Each structure stands twice: as C-alpha cells, then as structure tokens.
C-alpha cells in the first residue's frame, strides 16, 4: 500500500452530512418551525426554533446526547443546512430544554409534527378495507444503572422507561409519542394518548381509522371509546382467568373446526364469533369477539402428547368481516415492533440523555419529528430508479436513509453571494438527492 499523506485544509469547508440540507428543507417548508414558534417569542438568547432545529439535526445523524452539540457549534454546513443562526453549548442546550420541556412539546414540537405530515402530503397507505391502520404499543427502554427521574422496573425485567408510541398507515408515521415511567401498565392514562393520536390522525387523513391494540389494552373503556368516536378497532382479548378447556368444550359443541388453515396432523383449530352485551352510563353496547381455539395432540416435531395442549385466543372488533380476515388484519400489528427498533437503534435513543423526565419526553417527541422527516426523505428518494442500488423493498429503514442520503460528503463553496454544495463526481446518491431537494425546495 502506498504511503498516504494527510492534511487539514485551512481554507476549504467540507461536511460529511450534506443530507441535512434535505432535513432543513422539511423543517422550514413543511414543519413550519419558524411560523409555529414565532408567536411565543424568541424564548432566550437563542430562539426556540433554533433549539428544535439543532436537536433534529443531531438526531438525524443518530446523535442523541447533548455533548454532540459542541461539535457543530462552528460547523457552517450544519448551520446553513438547517437555517440555524446560533448553536448553544451543550450545557446551555440542556438547561434550556430542562426549563421549557413541557412548553416546547405542547406548543412547538407536536404542532410541527402534525404540520409536517399534513403539509408534506405524506403517503398514507390504507389497507384493503379502506381503513388507515393506527397501531399503538408500548416498548420498554433500558436505562438500568442510572438514577434518572421515574426510571423503574419494567415488565421486560430491567429498569427503564415504558414509552407509548402510535403509528399511522402502512408506512408507520408516528403521530404520538409519550414517555412513561417503566412501572406503568400500558393501559394507564391510555385514553389520553388515544385522544391525542385521534386528533392528529384526523388532521392528516379523512379515511376511516382502524385501531389495532394488543391485549394490555383489553379494557371496557377502550371499546366504549371506539364506539363513541365512530372508530373501528381490533383489540387482542386478554383471557385473564378464563378456562381454556371451557372454551374447548364450547368449540366442540359448535363444531366449527377449520379446514382453511390446513393444520398439520395432531392439530385442530376452531374459529368462531361470540357477542357480549354490556351497559355503561345507561347505554347498551354489543361487542363482537372473534375466538380461536387450538388443540394439539402431536407437537411440531411429531411427538405425541400425553395431555393435549389447548390454546385460546380472541380479538374484539367492530368490523363485520370474516373471522379469518380479522385475525389476518391483526397480525400486521406486529410491524410496529420494527418501527420501535428504528427509534431505539437507528436514532440511538434507548438510553435517553437527561436525568429529568420532562426533558427526556421532549427528546422523545423531537425524535418523533425527526423519524417522520427521515422516513419521508426515504420514500421520496430511495424508492425509484434514481436511488442507489439496494434490494427491493416497500419502505426503507431510517438507518438506510441516514447511510444513503444524510451521510453524504459535500464541499461548501461561497462565491458571488451564492452558496453551493458540491458533491463528488462518484457520488451515487447525487441523482436521488437532487430529485428530493428540488421537490422539497419547490414546496
């Protein structure tokens, strides 16, 4: 290998994250950060808008710690890309977020996220029934070994937080994110999250909504809320202390053993519907529950069982579809686990940076906005023939967007009172980058 000499330029400016220009265009054109924050005044020596821009720019690189701000205080391409006038020091950025966390969440970050989804006219793909799916789920964040506020024992067996996130459409747009103590049950104050998510979804799409929730949300209050708000739902039934063998007797009496599932030898599956009537505040509600009873006398390895295994599952629903269709629709709820992993790993957000609960909630909500922006960039730039070569897919992970369109080397050139970002002649991402930038710049 030939000896390579290295040196640092004293006159030229480069950036390894030229794709932040796309993030800045989204923030200014679609999220309207400046317009939404302007009525509240600057908020301090650096505007609230610049604090949000700085945080989004760092998270878009997978940097969730406050100390990362020190590396961009004099980074001219970073500031130009995101239209930032001044970057605070790490300690002052932390203080400002500690002082105004709840205010920034409720008055700037959440409205900016809704404005972005609405103004960018993001692609919201419905399912075949015409509904837009809404998936809500909690996902524990491991923050063990810390003394952060409200870190407590989670059901996963470690100390941390148990944030709740709500995703919309088959693309998985995040429309609500709330940090919660690790010990909280998923149903605690869940109706508040449903109200926020429903309000956001109604502003983005006019299609009917289908909420898909797991068994921790099998609560009478949730079913009533769905009916009263004219939303459809599929909620996994929590059998609690009900006997599986009692349901087996019920299934045998009905005789609804399925052939469409093509069960293996030694396995029988029965699917049927039951209706439950309940009263609430003088009003009578009738709820449908799809049931599935599975009996195994031979395991999957061919071993005969001395005692048959009986498994009972159920799904509450407002839809009038075939039983097997309800089960298939709920199965897609599992995709939300992939969206969780993008927050935890791609944005490096599992171990939240602050000791204060409200500040960590603010970071989580800024990450929600960042996640949606990166997802939109990926859908616009990495799904057509101009995109860098990748395997075929319906969508791209946030990490892929960061690799292909954010971490792109550029040279900053200033001449004739104009600013240029010059890409390498061998940059395979340039055609996609140019296409996305022109689309965003034109509004």
NUKE-865447 format. One record per residue (C-alpha): residue number from 1; chain; residue in three letters; x negated, z negated, y negated. Coordinates in steps of 0.25 Angstrom, whole numbers, plus 2048, in hexadecimal, padded with zeros to 3 digits. Each point is the difference from the previous one (the first is absolute). Layout:
% NUKE-865447
PT  num  cadena  residuo   xx   zz   yy
PT  NUM       A      ALA    X    Z    Y
...
//
This chain:
% NUKE-865447
PT  num  cadena  residuo   xx   zz   yy
PT    1       A      UNK  800  800  800
PT    2       A      UNK  7FA  804  7F2
PT    3       A      UNK  7FE  7F4  7F7
PT    4       A      UNK  80B  7FF  7F6
PT    5       A      UNK  7FE  7FB  7F2
PT    6       A      UNK  80B  7F9  7F9
PT    7       A      UNK  802  7FD  7F1
PT    8       A      UNK  80B  7FC  7F7
PT    9       A      UNK  804  809  7F4
PT   10       A      UNK  7FF  7FB  7F2
PT   11       A      UNK  80A  80A  7FA
PT   12       A      UNK  80A  805  80A
PT   13       A      UNK  80C  7F8  805
PT   14       A      UNK  806  801  80E
PT   15       A      UNK  80B  7FA  808
PT   16       A      UNK  803  7FE  80F
PT   17       A      UNK  80F  7FE  7FD
PT   18       A      UNK  804  80D  7F9
PT   19       A      UNK  80D  7FF  807
PT   20       A      UNK  804  7F4  7F6
PT   21       A      UNK  804  80B  7F7
PT   22       A      UNK  80C  803  808
PT   23       A      UNK  803  7F1  801
PT   24       A      UNK  800  7FF  7F1
PT   25       A      UNK  809  80D  7FE
PT   26       A      UNK  80A  7F9  809
PT   27       A      UNK  7FF  7F3  7F8
PT   28       A      UNK  802  807  7F3
PT   29       A      UNK  809  80B  803
PT   30       A      UNK  80A  7FA  80B
PT   31       A      UNK  7FE  7F1  800
PT   32       A      UNK  800  7FF  7F0
PT   33       A      UNK  7F8  7F4  800
PT   34       A      UNK  7FD  801  7F1
PT   35       A      UNK  80F  802  7FC
PT   36       A      UNK  805  7F5  809
PT   37       A      UNK  7F6  7F6  7FB
PT   38       A      UNK  800  804  7F2
PT   39       A      UNK  80D  7F8  7FC
PT   40       A      UNK  7F9  7F3  804
PT   41       A      UNK  7F4  802  7F7
PT   42       A      UNK  7F1  800  804
PT   43       A      UNK  800  7F3  807
PT   44       A      UNK  7F2  7FC  7FC
PT   45       A      UNK  7F2  806  7FC
PT   46       A      UNK  803  80B  80B
PT   47       A      UNK  80E  806  802
PT   48       A      UNK  808  7FC  80C
PT   49       A      UNK  801  80F  803
PT   50       A      UNK  7F0  801  801
PT   51       A      UNK  801  7F4  809
PT   52       A      UNK  809  807  80A
PT   53       A      UNK  7F8  80D  7FF
PT   54       A      UNK  7F3  7F9  803
PT   55       A      UNK  806  7F9  80C
PT   56       A      UNK  807  80C  805
PT   57       A      UNK  7F2  808  7FF
PT   58       A      UNK  7F9  7F5  808
PT   59       A      UNK  80A  7FF  80B
PT   60       A      UNK  800  80F  801
PT   61       A      UNK  7F2  7FF  804
PT   62       A      UNK  803  7F5  80A
PT   63       A      UNK  7FA  7F5  7F7
PT   64       A      UNK  80A  7F4  7FF
PT   65       A      UNK  7F6  7F6  7FA
PT   66       A      UNK  7FF  7FC  7F2
PT   67       A      UNK  7F1  801  800
PT   68       A      UNK  801  80F  802
PT   69       A      UNK  804  802  7F1
PT   70       A      UNK  7F2  7FC  7FC
PT   71       A      UNK  7FB  80D  806
PT   72       A      UNK  80A  809  7F8
PT   73       A      UNK  7FF  7F9  7F2
PT   74       A      UNK  7F6  80B  7FB
PT   75       A      UNK  805  80B  80A
PT   76       A      UNK  804  80B  7F6
PT   77       A      UNK  807  809  80B
PT   78       A      UNK  808  7F5  805
PT   79       A      UNK  805  7FC  7F2
PT   80       A      UNK  802  80F  7FC
PT   81       A      UNK  808  803  80E
PT   82       A      UNK  809  7F4  7FE
PT   83       A      UNK  801  801  7F0
PT   84       A      UNK  7FB  7F2  7FF
PT   85       A      UNK  7FB  7FB  7F3
PT   86       A      UNK  7F8  7F4  805
PT   87       A      UNK  7FE  7F9  80D
PT   88       A      UNK  800  7F1  800
PT   89       A      UNK  7F5  7F8  807
PT   90       A      UNK  803  7FB  80E
PT   91       A      UNK  803  7F1  7FB
PT   92       A      UNK  809  804  7F4
PT   93       A      UNK  807  80A  809
PT   94       A      UNK  803  7F5  80A
PT   95       A      UNK  804  7F7  7F4
PT   96       A      UNK  80A  80A  7FA
PT   97       A      UNK  807  802  80E
PT   98       A      UNK  801  7F1  802
PT   99       A      UNK  806  7FE  7F3
PT  100       A      UNK  80A  80B  800
PT  101       A      UNK  803  803  80F
PT  102       A      UNK  80F  7FF  801
PT  103       A      UNK  802  807  7F2
PT  104       A      UNK  7F7  80C  805
PT  105       A      UNK  807  801  80D
PT  106       A      UNK  80F  800  7FB
PT  107       A      UNK  7FE  807  7F3
PT  108       A      UNK  7F5  80A  802
PT  109       A      UNK  7FB  803  80F
PT  110       A      UNK  80E  800  807
PT  111       A      UNK  806  809  7F5
PT  112       A      UNK  7F4  809  800
PT  113       A      UNK  801  802  80F
PT  114       A      UNK  80F  804  7FF
PT  115       A      UNK  7FD  809  7F5
PT  116       A      UNK  7F5  807  808
PT  117       A      UNK  809  802  80C
PT  118       A      UNK  80B  805  7F7
PT  119       A      UNK  7F8  809  7F6
PT  120       A      UNK  7F6  806  80A
PT  121       A      UNK  80C  804  808
PT  122       A      UNK  7F9  7FC  80D
PT  123       A      UNK  804  806  80D
PT  124       A      UNK  80A  7F6  807
PT  125       A      UNK  804  806  80E
PT  126       A      UNK  80D  7FB  806
PT  127       A      UNK  803  7FF  80F
PT  128       A      UNK  809  80A  807
PT  129       A      UNK  80C  7F8  7FC
PT  130       A      UNK  7FE  802  7F2
PT  131       A      UNK  7FC  7F1  7FD
PT  132       A      UNK  7F3  7FC  7F9
PT  133       A      UNK  7FA  7F5  809
PT  134       A      UNK  7FC  7F3  7FA
PT  135       A      UNK  7F6  7F8  809
PT  136       A      UNK  7FE  7F1  7FC
PT  137       A      UNK  7F6  7F8  807
PT  138       A      UNK  7F6  7F4  7FE
PT  139       A      UNK  7F1  801  804
PT  140       A      UNK  7F7  7F4  800
PT  141       A      UNK  7F3  801  7F8
PT  142       A      UNK  7F5  7F8  806
PT  143       A      UNK  7FA  7F7  7F5
PT  144       A      UNK  7FB  7F5  809
PT  145       A      UNK  7F4  7F8  7FB
PT  146       A      UNK  805  800  7F2
PT  147       A      UNK  807  7F6  7F7
PT  148       A      UNK  808  80A  7F9
PT  149       A      UNK  80E  7FB  7FB
PT  150       A      UNK  80B  801  80A
PT  151       A      UNK  7F7  805  80C
PT  152       A      UNK  806  7FA  80C
PT  153       A      UNK  802  801  80F
PT  154       A      UNK  806  80E  804
PT  155       A      UNK  808  804  80D
PT  156       A      UNK  7F3  808  803
PT  157       A      UNK  7F8  7F4  802
PT  158       A      UNK  7F7  7FF  7F4
PT  159       A      UNK  801  7FB  7F2
PT  160       A      UNK  804  80A  7F5
PT  161       A      UNK  80C  807  7F9
PT  162       A      UNK  80C  807  805
PT  163       A      UNK  803  80B  7F6
PT  164       A      UNK  80D  808  801
PT  165       A      UNK  800  80F  7FE
PT  166       A      UNK  80B  80A  7FF
PT  167       A      UNK  7FD  80F  803
PT  168       A      UNK  80A  80C  7FD
PT  169       A      UNK  801  80D  806
PT  170       A      UNK  7F8  806  80C
PT  171       A      UNK  7F4  801  7F7
PT  172       A      UNK  800  7F1  7FE
PT  173       A      UNK  800  7FE  7F1
PT  174       A      UNK  7FF  7F1  7FD
PT  175       A      UNK  80C  7FC  7F7
PT  176       A      UNK  7FE  7F1  800
PT  177       A      UNK  7F5  7F6  804
PT  178       A      UNK  800  7F1  7FF
PT  179       A      UNK  7F5  7F6  803
PT  180       A      UNK  806  7F4  808
PT  181       A      UNK  7FA  7F3  806
PT  182       A      UNK  7FB  802  80E
PT  183       A      UNK  809  7F6  806
PT  184       A      UNK  80D  806  7FA
PT  185       A      UNK  80A  806  80A
PT  186       A      UNK  802  80F  7FE
PT  187       A      UNK  80F  7FD  7FC
PT  188       A      UNK  7FD  7F6  7F5
PT  189       A      UNK  804  806  7F3
PT  190       A      UNK  801  80D  806
PT  191       A      UNK  80D  804  7F9
PT  192       A      UNK  7F9  800  7F3
PT  193       A      UNK  7F6  80A  806
PT  194       A      UNK  80B  809  805
PT  195       A      UNK  807  800  7F2
PT  196       A      UNK  7F3  804  7F9
PT  197       A      UNK  7FD  80B  80B
PT  198       A      UNK  80E  805  7FF
PT  199       A      UNK  800  801  7F1
PT  200       A      UNK  7F2  808  800
PT  201       A      UNK  805  809  80B
PT  202       A      UNK  80D  803  7F9
PT  203       A      UNK  7F8  805  7F4
PT  204       A      UNK  7F7  809  808
PT  205       A      UNK  80A  806  80A
PT  206       A      UNK  80F  803  800
PT  207       A      UNK  801  801  80F
PT  208       A      UNK  806  7F6  809
PT  209       A      UNK  7F7  7F5  804
PT  210       A      UNK  7FD  7FB  80E
PT  211       A      UNK  7F9  7F2  801
PT  212       A      UNK  7F8  7FD  80D
PT  213       A      UNK  7FD  7F2  802
PT  214       A      UNK  7F9  7F8  80C
PT  215       A      UNK  806  7F4  807
PT  216       A      UNK  7FB  7F6  7F6
PT  217       A      UNK  80B  805  7F6
PT  218       A      UNK  80B  7FF  80A
PT  219       A      UNK  809  7F7  7F7
PT  220       A      UNK  80E  801  7FD
PT  221       A      UNK  7FD  800  7F1
PT  222       A      UNK  7F8  80D  801
PT  223       A      UNK  80C  807  808
PT  224       A      UNK  80A  7FC  7F5
PT  225       A      UNK  7F6  805  7F5
PT  226       A      UNK  7FF  80D  807
PT  227       A      UNK  80F  802  800
PT  228       A      UNK  803  7FB  7F2
PT  229       A      UNK  7F5  809  7FA
PT  230       A      UNK  805  80C  809
PT  231       A      UNK  7F3  802  807
PT  232       A      UNK  7FE  804  80E
PT  233       A      UNK  7F6  7F8  809
PT  234       A      UNK  7FA  7FE  80D
PT  235       A      UNK  7FB  7F1  803
PT  236       A      UNK  7FA  7FC  80C
PT  237       A      UNK  808  7F5  807
PT  238       A      UNK  7FA  7F2  803
PT  239       A      UNK  806  7FB  80D
PT  240       A      UNK  7FB  7F2  7FD
PT  241       A      UNK  805  7F7  80B
PT  242       A      UNK  80A  80A  806
PT  243       A      UNK  7FE  802  80F
PT  244       A      UNK  7FB  80E  805
PT  245       A      UNK  806  7FE  80D
PT  246       A      UNK  80E  7FE  7FA
PT  247       A      UNK  7FE  80E  7F9
PT  248       A      UNK  7FC  806  80D
PT  249       A      UNK  80D  7FC  806
PT  250       A      UNK  807  806  7F4
PT  251       A      UNK  7F8  80D  802
PT  252       A      UNK  803  800  80F
PT  253       A      UNK  80F  7FE  7FD
PT  254       A      UNK  800  80C  7F7
PT  255       A      UNK  7F8  809  809
PT  256       A      UNK  7F9  807  7F4
PT  257       A      UNK  7F3  803  807
PT  258       A      UNK  7F8  80B  7F9
PT  259       A      UNK  7FB  80D  806
PT  260       A      UNK  7FB  806  7F3
PT  261       A      UNK  7F4  7F6  800
PT  262       A      UNK  7FC  805  80E
PT  263       A      UNK  7FB  7F2  804
PT  264       A      UNK  7F5  7FF  80B
PT  265       A      UNK  804  7FB  80E
PT  266       A      UNK  803  7F1  7FF
PT  267       A      UNK  805  800  7F2
PT  268       A      UNK  80E  801  7FA
PT  269       A      UNK  804  801  7F2
PT  270       A      UNK  80E  7FD  7FA
PT  271       A      UNK  804  804  7F2
PT  272       A      UNK  80D  7FC  7FA
PT  273       A      UNK  806  7FC  7F3
PT  274       A      UNK  807  7F2  7FC
PT  275       A      UNK  808  7FD  7F4
PT  276       A      UNK  7FF  7F2  7F9
PT  277       A      UNK  80A  7FB  7F6
PT  278       A      UNK  7FD  7F5  7F6
PT  279       A      UNK  805  7FB  7F3
PT  280       A      UNK  7F9  7FD  7F3
PT  281       A      UNK  807  7FB  7F3
PT  282       A      UNK  80E  804  805
PT  283       A      UNK  7FB  80E  804
PT  284       A      UNK  800  805  80E
PT  285       A      UNK  7F4  808  804
PT  286       A      UNK  7FE  808  80D
PT  287       A      UNK  7F2  803  805
PT  288       A      UNK  7FB  80A  80A
PT  289       A      UNK  7F5  7FC  809
PT  290       A      UNK  7F9  80A  80A
PT  291       A      UNK  7FB  7F9  80C
PT  292       A      UNK  7F6  804  80B
PT  293       A      UNK  7FE  7F8  80D
PT  294       A      UNK  7F4  804  808
PT  295       A      UNK  7FE  7FB  80F
PT  296       A      UNK  7F3  802  807
PT  297       A      UNK  7FF  7FD  80F
PT  298       A      UNK  7F3  808  801
PT  299       A      UNK  7F5  7FF  7F5
PT  300       A      UNK  7F9  80C  7FA
PT  301       A      UNK  7F5  7FF  80B
PT  302       A      UNK  809  801  80B
PT  303       A      UNK  800  7F1  804
PT  304       A      UNK  80E  7FB  805
PT  305       A      UNK  804  7F4  7F8
PT  306       A      UNK  806  7F3  808
PT  307       A      UNK  809  7FD  7F3
PT  308       A      UNK  805  80C  7F8
PT  309       A      UNK  7FB  800  7F2
PT  310       A      UNK  80C  801  7F6
PT  311       A      UNK  7FE  804  7F1
PT  312       A      UNK  80A  801  7F6
PT  313       A      UNK  7FF  806  7F2
PT  314       A      UNK  80A  803  7F5
PT  315       A      UNK  802  807  7F3
PT  316       A      UNK  80A  7FD  7F5
PT  317       A      UNK  804  80D  7F9
PT  318       A      UNK  80B  806  7F6
PT  319       A      UNK  7FD  80E  805
PT  320       A      UNK  80A  807  80A
PT  321       A      UNK  7F6  807  808
PT  322       A      UNK  7FE  800  80F
PT  323       A      UNK  7F9  7F4  805
PT  324       A      UNK  7F3  807  804
PT  325       A      UNK  7FF  806  7F2
PT  326       A      UNK  801  7F2  7FA
PT  327       A      UNK  7F5  7FC  809
PT  328       A      UNK  7F7  80C  7FD
PT  329       A      UNK  802  7FE  7F1
PT  330       A      UNK  7FC  7F2  800
PT  331       A      UNK  7F3  804  808
PT  332       A      UNK  7FB  807  7F4
PT  333       A      UNK  800  7F3  7F8
PT  334       A      UNK  7F2  7FD  807
PT  335       A      UNK  7FA  80A  7F7
PT  336       A      UNK  800  7F6  7F5
PT  337       A      UNK  7F4  7F9  807
PT  338       A      UNK  7F8  80C  7FD
PT  339       A      UNK  803  7FE  7F1
PT  340       A      UNK  7FC  7F1  801
PT  341       A      UNK  7F3  804  805
PT  342       A      UNK  7FD  809  7F5
PT  343       A      UNK  802  7F5  7F6
PT  344       A      UNK  7F7  7F6  809
PT  345       A      UNK  7F5  80A  803
PT  346       A      UNK  800  80C  7F7
PT  347       A      UNK  802  7F8  7F4
PT  348       A      UNK  7F8  7F4  805
PT  349       A      UNK  80B  7F7  7FC
PT  350       A      UNK  802  7F6  80C
PT  351       A      UNK  7F7  7F5  7F9
PT  352       A      UNK  806  7FF  7F2
PT  353       A      UNK  7F6  7FD  7F5
PT  354       A      UNK  806  7F5  7F8
PT  355       A      UNK  802  7F1  803
PT  356       A      UNK  80D  801  7F9
PT  357       A      UNK  80D  804  807
PT  358       A      UNK  806  808  7F4
PT  359       A      UNK  7F3  807  7FD
PT  360       A      UNK  800  805  80F
PT  361       A      UNK  80E  804  7FF
PT  362       A      UNK  7FC  808  7F3
PT  363       A      UNK  7F5  807  808
PT  364       A      UNK  809  803  80C
PT  365       A      UNK  80A  807  7F6
PT  366       A      UNK  7F5  808  7F9
PT  367       A      UNK  7FC  804  80E
PT  368       A      UNK  80E  805  803
PT  369       A      UNK  7FF  809  7F4
PT  370       A      UNK  7F2  805  804
PT  371       A      UNK  805  802  80E
PT  372       A      UNK  80B  809  7FB
PT  373       A      UNK  7F7  808  7F7
PT  374       A      UNK  7F6  803  80B
PT  375       A      UNK  80B  804  80A
PT  376       A      UNK  806  809  7F5
PT  377       A      UNK  7F2  806  7FE
PT  378       A      UNK  7FE  802  80F
PT  379       A      UNK  80E  807  802
PT  380       A      UNK  7FD  809  7F4
PT  381       A      UNK  7F1  804  803
PT  382       A      UNK  7FE  7FE  80F
PT  383       A      UNK  80B  807  807
PT  384       A      UNK  7FE  80E  7FD
PT  385       A      UNK  7F6  80B  802
PT  386       A      UNK  7F7  7FC  7F4
PT  387       A      UNK  7FE  7F2  806
PT  388       A      UNK  7F2  7FD  807
PT  389       A      UNK  801  803  80F
PT  390       A      UNK  807  7F4  807
PT  391       A      UNK  808  7FF  80D
PT  392       A      UNK  80F  804  7FE
PT  393       A      UNK  809  7F4  7FB
PT  394       A      UNK  80D  7FD  7F9
PT  395       A      UNK  7F9  7F7  7F7
PT  396       A      UNK  7F2  7FB  7FC
PT  397       A      UNK  7FC  7F1  801
PT  398       A      UNK  7FB  7FA  7F2
PT  399       A      UNK  7F2  800  806
PT  400       A      UNK  800  80F  802
PT  401       A      UNK  805  802  7F2
PT  402       A      UNK  7F4  7F7  7FB
PT  403       A      UNK  7F6  807  808
PT  404       A      UNK  804  80E  7FD
PT  405       A      UNK  806  800  7F1
PT  406       A      UNK  7FB  7F3  7FA
PT  407       A      UNK  7F2  7FE  804
PT  408       A      UNK  7FC  80E  7FB
PT  409       A      UNK  7F3  801  7F8
PT  410       A      UNK  801  806  7F2
PT  411       A      UNK  7F7  802  7F4
PT  412       A      UNK  805  7FC  7F2
PT  413       A      UNK  7FD  80A  7F6
PT  414       A      UNK  803  7FE  7F1
PT  415       A      UNK  7FF  80C  7F7
PT  416       A      UNK  807  807  7F4
PT  417       A      UNK  809  7F4  7FF
PT  418       A      UNK  805  802  80E
PT  419       A      UNK  7FE  7F9  80D
PT  420       A      UNK  7FD  806  80E
PT  421       A      UNK  800  7FB  80E
PT  422       A      UNK  7F6  809  807
PT  423       A      UNK  801  801  810
PT  424       A      UNK  7F6  804  809
PT  425       A      UNK  800  80F  805
PT  426       A      UNK  801  7FB  80E
PT  427       A      UNK  80B  7F6  7FD
PT  428       A      UNK  80B  803  80B
PT  429       A      UNK  80A  7F8  7F9
PT  430       A      UNK  800  807  7F3
PT  431       A      UNK  80B  80A  803
PT  432       A      UNK  80A  7F5  804
PT  433       A      UNK  7FB  7F7  7F4
PT  434       A      UNK  802  80C  7F6
PT  435       A      UNK  80E  803  805
PT  436       A      UNK  804  7F1  800
PT  437       A      UNK  7FA  7FE  7F2
PT  438       A      UNK  807  80C  7FA
PT  439       A      UNK  80E  7FB  806
PT  440       A      UNK  7FE  7F2  7FA
PT  441       A      UNK  7FB  804  7F3
PT  442       A      UNK  80C  809  7FD
PT  443       A      UNK  809  7F5  803
//
